[in-house]
């Protein structure tokens, strides 16, 4: 199972060396100008909207079934 650990630092070299010594694979992502957490927050909002839309659609379907 993969896990994501976010470490915000301006001195990545010591962290990379530690991971290499422990023989742990890692990936480095550079933060875009708008920030990774901004995108994450927007994604969460989209998921919430998606869930709300699904709930609304389900309730409309139930109303149609109950009318019959």
N, C-alpha and C positions, 0 to 999 in steps of 0.2 A: 504494500500500500504506500503510495506516494503522499507526502505531506508538503505543504508550502509554508515556509518560514520566511517572513519578511524582516530584513535587517536594514535599517536606514543608517548609513554611515558615510562619512566623507573619507574614511581611511579603510578601504576594503582589503588592502593587502594582508594585514594580520589575520583577518577572518578567512581569507582564501587559503593562507598558509596552514591554518589550523585544520580546515576541512581537508586539505590535501594530505596532511600528516595522518589524519584519521581515515584516509582513503574513502572519503564520502564524496559521491558525485554531486555536483551543484551546477546551477545555471545562474548567470548574472543578467539582469534586465536593467537597462538604464531608464530612469524615470523621465517620461515625456514632460514637456513644458507645463501642460495642464495638470499633471500629477496623476499617479496611479490610483490614489484613493478617490479622486474626483470621478474617474471612470468607474471604479468599483461602486461608488455611491449611486451613480446613474444606472448601473446595471441592476442594483438592488431595487431601485424605484421602478424600473421596467418590469422586473419580476413581480412586484407588488401590483402594478397595473394589470399585468397579464393574469394574475390570480383573481383580481377583482372582476375583470372582464369575463373570465370563465365562470365565476360564481353568478354573475348577472345572467349569462347565457343559460346556465343550469336552472336558475329560478324562473326564467321565461319559459323554458321547456316544461317545467313542472306546472306552471300556470296553464299552459295549453293542454296538458294532459288532464289536469283537474277540471277544466271547462267541459271536457267531453264526458 
